Amino acid sequence: MTFLRSLSLPGWALLGAVAICIAGSGTVTTLGSQARAGSTLEERKLPMKFNWVACQPNCRGWVSAVGIITADSPKEFDEFARGRQLNGATIVLDSSGGSVNDAIALGRRFRSLGALTTVGTSVVSQPGPGDRAGVMPEAYCESMCVFLLLSGKTRYVPPAAHVRVHQIWMGDRADDARAASYTAQDLMIVERDIGRLAKYTFDMGGAGELLALALSVPPWEDLHELSADELRLTNLVTTDAVADVLPRKDDATPVADAKPKDRDRFVSSAADGEAQPQPVRATKTAEVVATGGTAPPPPAPGQPANH
């Protein structure tokens, strides 16, 4: 098992584990897929970058957002969006999380554009005239990425994707959170940021169950991966139809559909017998550590949450 160490940033972040997908599908050339997968492995260790993925001639393009959310991410998105018509665009996320407050700011920008959101790894090749692009569903959206996913007006999570949550914590003390010292000022900051996160969650149409699940997982436990039922319970998923986030330009049945006849966009991880994506797990993200366990269910009404 290969471990990756990402950037160390100050402040608070939700916990996450880096995971990499090796893309392979019958809709893109093997060489093109492998080159794209290699770049994604490197990109996930870096601050978030935004790229426009063109899809010609019949499908609509999308925004690829890959990497760690930092203090520069909202500004860099603004620069990326300048001069582009991104109203109603789809944003494909592949991220292990990052800064709480900057993720909130970035998520509000996405919502102001009426963006659609999903989880995946973009792959591009040019086997013929025009770009051919697809989205590998075996991807990861962890910690604060989950709240970016929530910002979409319409939200789709493919069955092969991994959506994981964890508590927010102080990044400079996450390596040994139980042994670290905390001041009253520290407690004030975390209480303030939980309040900001709660307001954002409800503003975006999320459910209280999302906060209950995330805030019940301490930094010395593994991230909790949301099941299909929990994705619905938390309102992270609003549709089961990939066509709602990655439609064709002609509004026909989208090539992103999971059915075999429509593999051009959301491609099957086992298409034509090529290698399936292999996740690589890491112990550290931008600001925190994750090392074992799962989240308990949300507390019953009237009972205090465990901290």
Residue pairs with C-beta under 8 A, 6 or more apart in sequence:
1 280
1 281
2 280
3 281
3 282
3 283
4 18
4 20
4 44
4 45
4 280
4 282
4 284
5 45
5 282
5 284
6 18
6 44
6 45
6 68
6 96
6 282
6 284
6 285
6 286
7 45
7 46
7 47
7 68
7 70
7 286
8 171
8 172
8 286
8 287
9 68
9 70
9 71
9 98
9 99
9 171
9 286
9 287
10 171
10 172
10 287
11 99
11 100
11 101
11 170
11 171
11 287
12 99
12 100
12 101
12 168
12 169
12 170
12 171
12 189
12 190
12 193
12 287
13 97
13 98
13 99
13 100
13 143
13 144
13 168
13 169
13 171
13 285
13 286
13 287
13 288
14 97
14 100
14 142
14 143
14 144
14 146
14 147
14 165
14 166
14 167
14 168
14 214
14 288
15 97
15 142
15 143
15 166
15 167
15 169
15 174
15 217
15 219
15 223
15 285
15 288
15 289
15 290
16 95
16 96
16 97
16 140
16 142
16 143
16 144
16 145
16 164
16 166
16 223
16 285
16 286
16 288
16 290
17 96
17 140
17 142
17 164
17 222
17 223
17 281
17 282
17 283
17 285
17 290
18 44
18 45
18 96
18 140
18 280
18 281
18 282
18 284
18 285
19 44
19 96
19 139
19 140
19 142
19 162
19 279
19 280
19 281
19 282
20 37
20 40
20 41
20 44
20 278
20 279
20 280
21 37
21 40
21 94
21 121
21 136
21 138
21 139
21 140
21 277
21 278
21 279
22 34
22 37
22 275
22 276
22 277
22 278
23 33
23 34
23 36
23 37
23 40
23 121
23 123
23 136
23 277
24 30
24 33
24 34
24 269
24 271
24 274
24 275
24 276
24 277
25 33
25 123
25 134
25 136
25 263
25 267
25 268
25 269
25 271
25 272
25 274
26 263
26 267
26 271
26 272
26 274
27 132
27 134
27 263
27 264
27 267
27 271
28 36
28 123
28 124
28 125
28 127
28 132
28 133
28 134
28 267
29 125
29 127
30 274
31 125
32 123
32 124
32 125
32 126
32 127
33 123
33 125
33 274
36 121
36 122
36 123
36 124
36 125
37 121
37 123
37 277
40 66
40 94
40 121
41 280
43 49
43 66
43 67
44 66
44 67
44 68
44 94
44 95
44 96
45 67
45 68
46 67
46 68
47 67
47 68
47 69
47 70
47 72
47 73
47 76
48 65
48 66
48 67
48 68
48 69
48 70
48 73
48 76
48 95
48 98
49 65
49 66
49 67
49 76
50 63
50 64
50 65
50 76
50 77
50 80
51 63
51 64
51 66
51 122
52 61
52 62
52 63
52 64
52 84
53 61
53 62
53 63
53 64
53 92
53 122
53 124
53 131
53 133
54 61
54 131
54 133
55 61
55 62
55 131
55 132
55 133
55 265
56 130
56 131
56 132
57 130
58 248
58 249
58 250
58 252
58 255
59 133
59 246
59 247
59 248
59 249
59 254
59 255
59 256
59 264
59 265
60 90
60 246
60 247
60 248
60 249
61 89
61 133
62 89
62 90
62 91
62 92
62 122
62 135
62 246
63 80
63 86
63 89
63 90
63 91
63 92
63 115
64 92
64 94
64 122
65 91
65 92
65 93
65 94
65 95
65 148
66 94
66 95
66 121
67 94
67 95
68 95
68 96
68 97
68 98
68 285
68 286
69 95
69 97
69 98
69 99
69 102
69 103
69 106
69 144
69 145
69 148
69 286
70 98
70 99
70 102
70 286
71 99
71 102
73 98
73 99
73 102
73 103
73 106
74 102
74 105
74 106
74 109
77 106
77 109
78 109
81 109
81 113
86 113
86 115
87 113
87 114
88 113
88 114
88 115
88 116
88 153
89 113
89 115
89 116
90 115
90 116
90 117
90 118
90 245
90 246
91 110
91 115
91 116
91 117
91 118
91 148
91 152
92 118
92 119
92 120
92 121
92 122
92 135
93 117
93 118
93 119
93 120
93 139
93 141
93 145
93 148
93 149
94 119
94 120
94 121
94 122
94 139
94 140
94 141
95 140
95 141
95 142
95 144
95 145
95 148
96 140
96 142
96 143
96 145
96 282
96 285
96 286
97 103
97 142
97 143
97 144
97 145
97 146
97 285
97 286
98 143
98 144
98 145
98 285
98 286
98 287
99 144
99 286
99 287
100 144
100 168
100 193
100 196
100 197
101 193
101 196
103 144
103 145
103 147
103 148
104 147
104 196
104 197
104 200
106 148
106 151
107 147
107 148
107 150
107 151
107 200
107 204
108 151
108 200
110 117
110 148
110 151
110 152
111 151
111 152
111 153
111 204
114 153
115 151
115 152
115 153
116 152
116 153
116 154
116 155
116 156
116 244
116 245
117 148
117 149
117 150
117 151
117 152
117 154
117 155
117 156
117 245
118 135
118 149
118 152
118 155
118 156
118 157
118 158
118 242
118 245
118 246
119 137
119 139
119 140
119 141
119 149
119 157
119 158
119 161
119 162
119 163
120 135
120 136
120 137
120 139
120 158
120 161
120 266
121 135
121 136
121 138
121 139
121 277
122 133
122 134
122 135
122 136
123 133
123 134
123 135
123 136
123 267
124 131
124 132
124 133
124 134
125 132
126 132
132 264
133 265
134 263
134 264
134 265
134 266
134 267
135 246
135 256
135 265
135 266
135 267
136 267
136 269
136 277
137 158
137 159
137 160
137 161
137 266
137 267
137 269
138 160
138 161
138 269
138 276
138 277
138 279
139 161
139 162
140 161
140 162
140 164
140 279
141 148
141 149
141 157
141 161
141 162
141 163
141 164
142 162
142 163
142 164
142 165
142 166
142 223
142 285
143 164
143 165
143 166
143 223
143 285
143 288
146 163
146 164
146 165
146 210
146 214
146 226
146 236
147 197
147 200
147 201
147 204
147 206
149 155
149 157
149 163
149 236
150 201
150 204
150 205
150 206
150 210
150 235
150 236
151 204
152 238
152 245
154 238
154 239
154 244
154 245
155 236
155 237
155 238
155 239
155 245
156 237
156 238
156 239
156 240
156 241
156 242
156 244
156 245
157 163
157 231
157 236
157 237
158 242
158 258
158 266
159 228
159 258
160 269
162 225
162 279
163 225
163 226
163 231
163 236
164 223
164 224
164 225
164 226
165 210
165 213
165 214
165 217
165 223
165 224
165 226
165 295
166 214
166 217
166 219
166 221
166 223
166 224
166 288
166 290
167 214
167 215
167 216
167 217
167 218
167 219
168 190
168 193
168 194
168 197
168 215
169 177
169 190
169 218
169 219
169 287
169 288
170 177
170 180
170 182
170 186
170 190
170 287
171 286
171 287
171 288
172 287
173 180
173 181
173 182
174 219
174 287
174 288
174 289
175 289
177 218
177 219
177 220
177 289
178 220
194 215
197 211
198 211
201 207
201 208
201 210
201 211
202 208
205 235
206 234
206 235
206 236
207 233
207 234
207 235
208 298
209 230
209 233
209 234
209 298
210 234
210 235
210 236
212 298
212 299
212 305
213 224
213 226
213 230
213 234
213 295
213 298
214 224
214 295
215 305
215 307
216 295
216 296
216 298
216 299
216 305
216 306
217 223
217 224
217 293
217 294
217 295
218 307
219 288
219 289
219 290
220 289
220 291
220 292
220 293
221 290
221 291
221 292
221 293
221 294
221 295
222 290
222 291
222 292
222 293
222 294
223 290
224 294
224 295
226 234
226 236
231 237
239 245
242 254
242 256
242 257
242 258
242 265
242 266
243 253
243 254
243 256
243 257
245 256
246 254
246 256
246 265
246 266
247 254
247 256
248 254
248 255
253 262
254 262
254 265
255 262
255 263
255 264
255 265
256 262
256 264
256 265
256 266
257 265
257 266
258 266
258 268
260 268
263 271
269 276
269 277
270 276
283 289
283 290
283 291
284 290
296 306
298 305
299 305
299 306
